[in-house]
Amino acid sequence: MVELDYYHQWYQTAPHWHRSFGVLLIIITMFRLIIKVSQSKVEPLINHKVWEKFLAKLIHLALYFGLLVLFVSGYLISTADGESIKVFNWFELPAILEFDDSDDLAGLIHKWVAYLLIGLVVFHVLGALKHHFIDKDETLLRMIGRSKK
Ligand code: HEM
């Protein structure tokens, strides 16, 4: 997306879809957080070791924090020039502050946090698979709502 040249047919379209899906993800994440705080806390399984509980907590926090940084930086890259974001051409998210982003700090943060988040997601998936296939416990089934316990 960021390497397309001006005459490429996706030059305008790819960032438009990226921003629109990004904003949709912001909305979904807000609903997720509302559900999370309104539900009772899910306790770890009895067989989970102390280091596993600690690592799981750290990764969950990093996933949410990474998303927050991506949302804020993505919003700032898109609105630094005072332009609002057109979300699927359904509605517009207005620019709150206009600022000089010529050194592209928001873009750099966005890029590296996105890569970090992709790494964390892979790690999260590997952890879930370890619980399912090596420890043979209910963790993965609980994650996808299939646990009978
Ligand atoms: C989980 C959510 C998101 C992920 C994983 C993500 C990921 C990325 C990645 C990998 C890039 C390319 C970075 C580069 O190589 O320079 C990028 C660029 C970009 N993203 Fe996101 N993004 C997300 C959310 C958002 C949101 C919510 C917005 C805006 C509302 C946004 C706006 C942009 C823009 C405008 C660029 C182009 C930056 C540039 O021109 O340098 N992104 N994003």
Boltz pocket constraint, residues with backbone or C-beta under 6 A from the ligand:
constraints:
  - pocket:
      binder: B
      contacts: [[A, 2], [A, 15], [A, 18], [A, 19], [A, 21], [A, 22], [A, 23], [A, 25], [A, 26], [A, 67], [A, 70], [A, 71], [A, 73], [A, 74], [A, 75], [A, 77], [A, 78], [A, 85], [A, 107], [A, 110], [A, 111], [A, 114], [A, 115], [A, 117]]
      max_distance: 6.0
